[in-house]
Amino acid sequence: MADYVGSQVGLGETVGPVPPVILPCKAGAAITKGDFVKLSDAQDFTVVAAGANDDVLGVAMKEAQAAGEYIPVCVFGIVKMECGGTVTAGNAVASNSEGLPVDVADQAVDEGGTATYTIYYNHVAGIALQSGGDGDYVLIFVGRR
């Protein structure tokens, strides 16, 4: 496991010259600091750990040991995260089954032979700013498109 960010920045912490956008959210279950989270109740900002290709709200900046605890969630900003698989700098990332970032696979679209292009689905959680493999620590620009 390589730490491409450096030990001065902790997992789930933000970096950069621009302040991140952080929401106070209520945990719907235990949540690990530095993992992607998703909304489970839009009425009171309750979040749970994100799974594979879920629509991610942001990254938990604090651990929640049980449901009902309030945690800060970074919804826009640069966050140190652990890779859940291959992550390539410049590529869009989504959550894997463990709530960790992985590259989003492109899907080629052919409109009746007129053009082929690539689309992303709305489960994109951000953009990788560094490349890494499973277990490596990299910077992810968190923010929905």
MDTraj code that builds the backbone (N, CA, C; nanometers):
import mdtraj as md
import numpy as np

residues = "MET ALA ASP TYR VAL GLY SER GLN VAL GLY LEU GLY GLU THR VAL GLY PRO VAL PRO PRO VAL ILE LEU PRO CYS LYS ALA GLY ALA ALA ILE THR LYS GLY ASP PHE VAL LYS LEU SER ASP ALA GLN ASP PHE THR VAL VAL ALA ALA GLY ALA ASN ASP ASP VAL LEU GLY VAL ALA MET LYS GLU ALA GLN ALA ALA GLY GLU TYR ILE PRO VAL CYS VAL PHE GLY ILE VAL LYS MET GLU CYS GLY GLY THR VAL THR ALA GLY ASN ALA VAL ALA SER ASN SER GLU GLY LEU PRO VAL ASP VAL ALA ASP GLN ALA VAL ASP GLU GLY GLY THR ALA THR TYR THR ILE TYR TYR ASN HIS VAL ALA GLY ILE ALA LEU GLN SER GLY GLY ASP GLY ASP TYR VAL LEU ILE PHE VAL GLY ARG ARG".split()
xyz = np.array([
    [0.0844, -0.1169, 0.0000],
    [0.0000, 0.0000, 0.0000],
    [0.0892, 0.1236, 0.0000],
    [0.0622, 0.2114, -0.0936],
    [0.1389, 0.3355, -0.1046],
    [0.0512, 0.4534, -0.0645],
    [0.1104, 0.5506, 0.0021],
    [0.0405, 0.6729, 0.0393],
    [0.0958, 0.7852, -0.0473],
    [0.0242, 0.8153, -0.1581],
    [0.0695, 0.9167, -0.2521],
    [0.0389, 1.0587, -0.2048],
    [-0.0308, 1.0721, -0.0932],
    [-0.0664, 1.2028, -0.0399],
    [0.0328, 1.2463, 0.0677],
    [0.0700, 1.1547, 0.1536],
    [0.1602, 1.1851, 0.2644],
    [0.0899, 1.1704, 0.3976],
    [0.1662, 1.1381, 0.4989],
    [0.1090, 1.1095, 0.6302],
    [0.0572, 1.2337, 0.7023],
    [0.0908, 1.3525, 0.6548],
    [0.0431, 1.4741, 0.7195],
    [-0.1065, 1.4960, 0.6978],
    [-0.1661, 1.4251, 0.6013],
    [-0.3095, 1.4335, 0.5747],
    [-0.3716, 1.2997, 0.6101],
    [-0.4705, 1.3014, 0.6985],
    [-0.5359, 1.1785, 0.7410],
    [-0.6422, 1.1329, 0.6429],
    [-0.6748, 1.0059, 0.6484],
    [-0.7797, 0.9477, 0.5654],
    [-0.9112, 1.0201, 0.5924],
    [-0.9799, 1.0608, 0.4862],
    [-1.1065, 1.1308, 0.4999],
    [-1.0931, 1.2792, 0.5269],
    [-0.9706, 1.3315, 0.5276],
    [-0.9495, 1.4744, 0.5494],
    [-0.9352, 1.5464, 0.4157],
    [-0.9672, 1.6752, 0.4149],
    [-0.9633, 1.7539, 0.2920],
    [-0.8333, 1.8330, 0.2824],
    [-0.7959, 1.8645, 0.1589],
    [-0.6780, 1.9464, 0.1311],
    [-0.7139, 2.0450, 0.0208],
    [-0.6274, 2.1423, -0.0011],
    [-0.6464, 2.2329, -0.1135],
    [-0.6687, 2.3756, -0.0702],
    [-0.6565, 2.4675, -0.1666],
    [-0.6672, 2.6104, -0.1374],
    [-0.8108, 2.6593, -0.1198],
    [-0.9086, 2.5828, -0.1670],
    [-1.0484, 2.6240, -0.1594],
    [-1.1179, 2.5439, -0.0495],
    [-1.1920, 2.6107, 0.0383],
    [-1.2613, 2.5373, 0.1446],
    [-1.3625, 2.4384, 0.0861],
    [-1.3725, 2.3189, 0.1444],
    [-1.4687, 2.2198, 0.0954],
    [-1.6107, 2.2560, 0.1380],
    [-1.7085, 2.1949, 0.0727],
    [-1.8480, 2.2073, 0.1140],
    [-1.8786, 2.0855, 0.2003],
    [-1.9170, 2.1105, 0.3250],
    [-1.9390, 2.0025, 0.4211],
    [-2.0802, 2.0140, 0.4776],
    [-2.1522, 1.9009, 0.4790],
    [-2.2867, 1.8963, 0.5362],
    [-2.2857, 1.8145, 0.6644],
    [-2.3567, 1.8598, 0.7672],
    [-2.3741, 1.7747, 0.8854],
    [-2.4846, 1.6734, 0.8551],
    [-2.4539, 1.5460, 0.8692],
    [-2.5495, 1.4406, 0.8362],
    [-2.5641, 1.3436, 0.9529],
    [-2.6809, 1.2823, 0.9625],
    [-2.7074, 1.1835, 1.0665],
    [-2.6784, 1.0449, 1.0107],
    [-2.5987, 0.9675, 1.0827],
    [-2.5661, 0.8317, 1.0388],
    [-2.6865, 0.7403, 1.0587],
    [-2.7156, 0.6602, 0.9566],
    [-2.8231, 0.5623, 0.9658],
    [-2.7728, 0.4280, 1.0146],
    [-2.6414, 0.4157, 1.0266],
    [-2.5741, 0.2933, 1.0719],
    [-2.4284, 0.3305, 1.0965],
    [-2.3476, 0.2340, 1.1355],
    [-2.2041, 0.2589, 1.1521],
    [-2.1438, 0.2979, 1.0173],
    [-2.0542, 0.3962, 1.0190],
    [-1.9907, 0.4464, 0.8966],
    [-1.8420, 0.4642, 0.9234],
    [-1.7599, 0.4257, 0.8265],
    [-1.6148, 0.4376, 0.8377],
    [-1.5685, 0.5717, 0.7821],
    [-1.4827, 0.6409, 0.8572],
    [-1.4252, 0.7670, 0.8115],
    [-1.3487, 0.7437, 0.6815],
    [-1.3699, 0.8311, 0.5836],
    [-1.2995, 0.8219, 0.4566],
    [-1.3718, 0.7421, 0.3502],
    [-1.4885, 0.6875, 0.3816],
    [-1.5660, 0.6101, 0.2839],
    [-1.6756, 0.6960, 0.2217],
    [-1.7179, 0.6578, 0.1005],
    [-1.8320, 0.7225, 0.0373],
    [-1.9588, 0.6897, 0.1158],
    [-2.0500, 0.7873, 0.1213],
    [-2.1807, 0.7666, 0.1829],
    [-2.2887, 0.8110, 0.0853],
    [-2.4092, 0.7601, 0.1084],
    [-2.5246, 0.7971, 0.0263],
    [-2.6398, 0.8342, 0.1191],
    [-2.7337, 0.9101, 0.0658],
    [-2.8533, 0.9447, 0.1422],
    [-2.9417, 0.8222, 0.1574],
    [-2.9978, 0.8052, 0.2766],
    [-3.0958, 0.6980, 0.2947],
    [-3.2313, 0.7564, 0.3308],
    [-3.2331, 0.8837, 0.3692],
    [-3.3571, 0.9515, 0.4041],
    [-3.3397, 1.0993, 0.3710],
    [-3.4081, 1.1438, 0.2699],
    [-3.3917, 1.2818, 0.2240],
    [-3.4568, 1.3831, 0.3177],
    [-3.5325, 1.3373, 0.4165],
    [-3.5995, 1.4300, 0.5077],
    [-3.5051, 1.4925, 0.6093],
    [-3.4081, 1.4149, 0.6588],
    [-3.3214, 1.4677, 0.7646],
    [-3.1731, 1.4416, 0.7396],
    [-3.1334, 1.4281, 0.6149],
    [-2.9930, 1.4065, 0.5774],
    [-2.9318, 1.2846, 0.6459],
    [-3.0066, 1.1766, 0.6540],
    [-2.9523, 1.0516, 0.7074],
    [-2.8709, 0.9842, 0.5983],
    [-2.7488, 0.9408, 0.6340],
    [-2.6602, 0.8758, 0.5379],
    [-2.6205, 0.7373, 0.5873],
    [-2.5898, 0.6516, 0.4907],
    [-2.5375, 0.5176, 0.5175],
    [-2.4204, 0.4950, 0.4231],
    [-2.3433, 0.3914, 0.4500],
    [-2.2297, 0.3584, 0.3636],
    [-2.2785, 0.3321, 0.2217],
    [-2.2068, 0.3840, 0.1236],
    [-2.2412, 0.3617, -0.0171],
    [-2.1915, 0.2247, -0.0606],
    [-2.2643, 0.1645, -0.1527],
    [-2.2249, 0.0372, -0.2115],
    [-2.1840, 0.0569, -0.3561],
    [-2.1676, -0.0527, -0.4261],
    [-2.1228, -0.0491, -0.5655],
    [-2.2191, 0.0317, -0.6514],
    [-2.1647, 0.1335, -0.7176],
    [-2.2371, 0.2174, -0.8125],
    [-2.3585, 0.2883, -0.7543],
    [-2.3591, 0.3101, -0.6226],
    [-2.4663, 0.3886, -0.5617],
    [-2.4480, 0.5359, -0.5970],
    [-2.5557, 0.6123, -0.5846],
    [-2.5485, 0.7571, -0.6032],
    [-2.4895, 0.8173, -0.4759],
    [-2.3641, 0.8550, -0.4831],
    [-2.2880, 0.9016, -0.3672],
    [-2.3225, 1.0464, -0.3343],
    [-2.3389, 1.0746, -0.2045],
    [-2.3559, 1.2122, -0.1591],
    [-2.2201, 1.2765, -0.1350],
    [-2.1293, 1.2027, -0.0703],
    [-1.9981, 1.2573, -0.0388],
    [-1.9139, 1.1576, 0.0383],
    [-1.8166, 1.2101, 0.1146],
    [-1.7228, 1.1270, 0.1902],
    [-1.7363, 1.1580, 0.3391],
    [-1.7480, 1.0529, 0.4201],
    [-1.7552, 1.0690, 0.5653],
    [-1.6216, 1.1213, 0.6170],
    [-1.6263, 1.2314, 0.6900],
    [-1.5044, 1.2913, 0.7435],
    [-1.4810, 1.2519, 0.8893],
    [-1.5702, 1.1717, 0.9423],
    [-1.5603, 1.1241, 1.0800],
    [-1.6291, 0.9883, 1.0868],
    [-1.5821, 0.9025, 1.1746],
    [-1.6446, 0.7715, 1.1941],
    [-1.7737, 0.7870, 1.2738],
    [-1.8746, 0.7085, 1.2360],
    [-1.9966, 0.6968, 1.3161],
    [-2.0007, 0.5536, 1.3677],
    [-2.0040, 0.5379, 1.4984],
    [-2.0046, 0.4034, 1.5554],
    [-2.1430, 0.3413, 1.5560],
    [-2.2469, 0.4256, 1.5474],
    [-2.3837, 0.3735, 1.5500],
    [-2.4784, 0.4729, 1.4836],
    [-2.5980, 0.4241, 1.4542],
    [-2.7014, 0.5099, 1.3969],
    [-2.7345, 0.6224, 1.4941],
    [-2.7669, 0.7386, 1.4383],
    [-2.8063, 0.8527, 1.5191],
    [-2.6956, 0.9528, 1.5447],
    [-2.5700, 0.9125, 1.5266],
    [-2.4587, 1.0059, 1.5449],
    [-2.4533, 1.1014, 1.4258],
    [-2.4129, 1.2247, 1.4519],
    [-2.3961, 1.3221, 1.3442],
    [-2.2501, 1.3262, 1.3014],
    [-2.2290, 1.3277, 1.1697],
    [-2.0942, 1.3305, 1.1138],
    [-2.0872, 1.4354, 1.0028],
    [-1.9696, 1.4953, 0.9817],
    [-1.9523, 1.5848, 0.8679],
    [-1.9282, 1.5031, 0.7410],
    [-1.9920, 1.5444, 0.6328],
    [-1.9764, 1.4773, 0.5035],
    [-1.9304, 1.5802, 0.4007],
    [-1.8156, 1.5556, 0.3390],
    [-1.7651, 1.6432, 0.2334],
    [-1.8390, 1.6101, 0.1039],
    [-1.9164, 1.7071, 0.0528],
    [-1.9909, 1.6854, -0.0710],
    [-1.9231, 1.7510, -0.1911],
    [-1.8231, 1.8359, -0.1635],
    [-1.7489, 1.9016, -0.2709],
    [-1.6138, 1.9433, -0.2154],
    [-1.5077, 1.8847, -0.2697],
    [-1.3739, 1.9179, -0.2234],
    [-1.2758, 1.8067, -0.2531],
    [-1.1510, 1.8275, -0.2138],
    [-1.0446, 1.7296, -0.2378],
    [-1.0218, 1.6519, -0.1089],
    [-1.0383, 1.5189, -0.1168],
    [-1.0341, 1.4331, 0.0010],
    [-0.9342, 1.3200, -0.0194],
    [-0.8616, 1.2862, 0.0864],
    [-0.7728, 1.1696, 0.0837],
    [-0.8581, 1.0452, 0.1068],
    [-0.8472, 0.9485, 0.0127],
    [-0.9254, 0.8251, 0.0220],
    [-0.8377, 0.7040, -0.0077],
    [-0.8824, 0.5891, 0.0395],
    [-0.8173, 0.4623, 0.0081],
    [-0.8810, 0.4050, -0.1174],
    [-0.8000, 0.3648, -0.2149],
    [-0.8517, 0.3066, -0.3392],
    [-0.9131, 0.1692, -0.3113],
    [-1.0237, 0.1424, -0.3773],
    [-1.0875, 0.0116, -0.3671],
    [-1.0555, -0.0762, -0.4858],
    [-0.9692, -0.0309, -0.5713],
    [-0.9291, -0.0986, -0.6947],
    [-0.8471, 0.0015, -0.7737],
    [-0.8415, -0.0178, -0.9038],
    [-0.7644, 0.0736, -0.9879],
    [-0.8305, 0.2103, -0.9950],
    [-0.7500, 0.3136, -0.9711],
    [-0.7931, 0.4522, -0.9824],
    [-0.6889, 0.5232, -1.0680],
    [-0.7347, 0.5893, -1.1749],
    [-0.6448, 0.6554, -1.2690],
    [-0.6654, 0.8061, -1.2642],
    [-0.5574, 0.8805, -1.2475],
    [-0.5658, 1.0264, -1.2414],
    [-0.6407, 1.0801, -1.3627],
    [-0.7380, 1.1662, -1.3383],
    [-0.8172, 1.2261, -1.4446],
    [-0.9447, 1.1513, -1.4769],
    [-0.9563, 1.0281, -1.4302],
    [-1.0766, 0.9490, -1.4576],
    [-1.1843, 0.9739, -1.3530],
    [-1.3081, 0.9567, -1.3956],
    [-1.4203, 0.9614, -1.3027],
    [-1.4149, 0.8386, -1.2131],
    [-1.4583, 0.8559, -1.0875],
    [-1.4621, 0.7439, -0.9934],
    [-1.6030, 0.7264, -0.9389],
    [-1.6315, 0.6031, -0.8986],
    [-1.7574, 0.5678, -0.8343],
    [-1.7245, 0.4822, -0.7133],
    [-1.8256, 0.4512, -0.6361],
    [-1.8075, 0.3668, -0.5182],
    [-1.8058, 0.2198, -0.5569],
    [-1.7189, 0.1424, -0.4896],
    [-1.7263, -0.0031, -0.5033],
    [-1.8162, -0.0557, -0.3914],
    [-1.8230, -0.1866, -0.3739],
    [-1.9126, -0.2446, -0.2740],
    [-1.8728, -0.2102, -0.1310],
    [-1.7492, -0.1629, -0.1115],
    [-1.7010, -0.1281, 0.0226],
    [-1.7021, 0.0228, 0.0485],
    [-1.7569, 0.1012, -0.0452],
    [-1.7615, 0.2455, -0.0278],
    [-1.6321, 0.3157, -0.0613],
    [-1.5458, 0.2494, -0.1391],
    [-1.4161, 0.3052, -0.1770],
    [-1.4148, 0.3397, -0.3255],
    [-1.3313, 0.4365, -0.3667],
    [-1.3310, 0.4782, -0.5070],
    [-1.2647, 0.3783, -0.6010],
    [-1.3265, 0.3628, -0.7179],
    [-1.2720, 0.2838, -0.8290],
    [-1.3041, 0.3585, -0.9576],
    [-1.2245, 0.3340, -1.0628],
    [-1.2513, 0.3962, -1.1925],
    [-1.3900, 0.3587, -1.2428],
    [-1.4577, 0.4549, -1.3061],
    [-1.5854, 0.4287, -1.3721],
    [-1.5554, 0.3766, -1.5114],
    [-1.6165, 0.2659, -1.5462],
    [-1.5974, 0.2091, -1.6795],
    [-1.6739, 0.2923, -1.7818],
    [-1.6089, 0.3229, -1.8935],
    [-1.6749, 0.3940, -2.0024],
    [-1.7744, 0.3010, -2.0701],
    [-1.8793, 0.3582, -2.1237],
    [-1.9744, 0.2821, -2.2023],
    [-1.9856, 0.3492, -2.3380],
    [-1.9409, 0.2798, -2.4408],
    [-1.9486, 0.3348, -2.5762],
    [-2.0938, 0.3373, -2.6219],
    [-2.1321, 0.4448, -2.6879],
    [-2.2673, 0.4602, -2.7399],
    [-2.2564, 0.4841, -2.8897],
    [-2.3298, 0.4070, -2.9680],
    [-2.3304, 0.4220, -3.1133],
    [-2.4716, 0.4595, -3.1551],
    [-2.4889, 0.5806, -3.2023],
    [-2.6209, 0.6271, -3.2436],
    [-2.6442, 0.5960, -3.3905],
    [-2.6721, 0.4723, -3.4192],
    [-2.7044, 0.4325, -3.5556],
    [-2.5929, 0.4565, -3.6542],
    [-2.4691, 0.4452, -3.6085],
    [-2.3564, 0.4609, -3.6980],
    [-2.3129, 0.6042, -3.7204],
    [-2.3811, 0.7004, -3.6575],
    [-2.3447, 0.8399, -3.6802],
    [-2.2268, 0.8854, -3.5954],
    [-2.2182, 0.8328, -3.4746],
    [-2.1078, 0.8739, -3.3872],
    [-2.0936, 0.7756, -3.2722],
    [-1.9747, 0.7626, -3.2230],
    [-1.9504, 0.6833, -3.1031],
    [-1.8859, 0.7741, -3.0004],
    [-1.9391, 0.7743, -2.8826],
    [-1.8849, 0.8570, -2.7762],
    [-1.9033, 0.7844, -2.6441],
    [-1.8500, 0.8412, -2.5411],
    [-1.8546, 0.7781, -2.4103],
    [-1.9455, 0.8565, -2.3169],
    [-2.0239, 0.7839, -2.2376],
    [-2.1100, 0.8488, -2.1392],
    [-2.0756, 0.7979, -1.9998],
    [-2.1103, 0.8774, -1.9021],
    [-2.1012, 0.8363, -1.7622],
    [-2.2422, 0.8358, -1.7054],
    [-2.2631, 0.7547, -1.6071],
    [-2.3914, 0.7533, -1.5382],
    [-2.3841, 0.8430, -1.4164],
    [-2.4997, 0.8718, -1.3573],
    [-2.5009, 0.9666, -1.2463],
    [-2.4450, 0.9103, -1.1166],
    [-2.3915, 0.7890, -1.1162],
    [-2.3283, 0.7391, -0.9939],
    [-2.1827, 0.7831, -0.9821],
    [-2.1383, 0.8689, -1.0723],
    [-2.0027, 0.9232, -1.0626],
    [-1.9938, 1.0071, -0.9348],
    [-1.8915, 0.9790, -0.8534],
    [-1.8764, 1.0468, -0.7248],
    [-1.7708, 1.1563, -0.7278],
    [-1.6855, 1.1560, -0.8307],
    [-1.5801, 1.2557, -0.8381],
    [-1.4760, 1.2199, -0.9418],
    [-1.3601, 1.2839, -0.9315],
    [-1.2496, 1.2653, -1.0255],
    [-1.1232, 1.2319, -0.9464],
    [-1.0506, 1.1308, -0.9921],
    [-0.9231, 1.0961, -0.9288],
    [-0.8185, 1.2004, -0.9665],
    [-0.7476, 1.2517, -0.8679],
    [-0.6400, 1.3470, -0.8934],
    [-0.5041, 1.2789, -0.8948],
    [-0.4997, 1.1542, -0.8486],
    [-0.3779, 1.0737, -0.8486],
    [-0.4155, 0.9314, -0.8867],
    [-0.3190, 0.8580, -0.9417],
    [-0.3405, 0.7170, -0.9753],
    [-0.2970, 0.6293, -0.8591],
    [-0.3652, 0.5156, -0.8448],
    [-0.3288, 0.4204, -0.7404],
    [-0.3993, 0.2887, -0.7617],
    [-0.3596, 0.1912, -0.6837],
    [-0.4201, 0.0588, -0.6891],
    [-0.4894, 0.0269, -0.5581],
    [-0.5464, -0.0909, -0.5506],
    [-0.6205, -0.1355, -0.4333],
    [-0.5387, -0.1145, -0.3059],
    [-0.5932, -0.0393, -0.2102],
    [-0.5267, -0.0148, -0.0832],
    [-0.4383, 0.1083, -0.0794],
    [-0.4091, 0.1689, -0.1951],
    [-0.3271, 0.2901, -0.1988],
    [-0.4107, 0.4108, -0.1543],
    [-0.3436, 0.5141, -0.1037],
    [-0.4096, 0.6379, -0.0639],
    [-0.3838, 0.7451, -0.1686],
    [-0.4922, 0.8055, -0.2190],
    [-0.4832, 0.9072, -0.3234],
    [-0.5801, 1.0210, -0.2926],
    [-0.5661, 1.1297, -0.3680],
    [-0.6592, 1.2413, -0.3572],
    [-0.7706, 1.2257, -0.4601],
    [-0.8931, 1.2439, -0.4139],
    [-1.0114, 1.2381, -0.4993],
    [-1.0819, 1.3731, -0.4904],
    [-1.1137, 1.4306, -0.6062],
    [-1.1961, 1.5513, -0.6081],
    [-1.3406, 1.5050, -0.6029],
    [-1.4035, 1.5234, -0.4897],
    [-1.5400, 1.4758, -0.4677],
    [-1.6381, 1.5808, -0.5164],
    [-1.7368, 1.5390, -0.5925],
    [-1.8401, 1.6290, -0.6411],
    [-1.9161, 1.5642, -0.7542],
    [-2.0471, 1.5676, -0.7448],
    [-2.1312, 1.5096, -0.8496],
    [-2.1300, 1.6005, -0.9705],
    [-2.1414, 1.5406, -1.0877],
    [-2.1462, 1.6201, -1.2110],
    [-2.2868, 1.6621, -1.2415],
])
top = md.Topology()
chain = top.add_chain()
for i, resn in enumerate(residues, 1):
    res = top.add_residue(resn, chain, resSeq=i)
    for name in ("N", "CA", "C"):
        top.add_atom(name, md.element.get_by_symbol(name[0]), res)
traj = md.Trajectory(xyz[None], top)
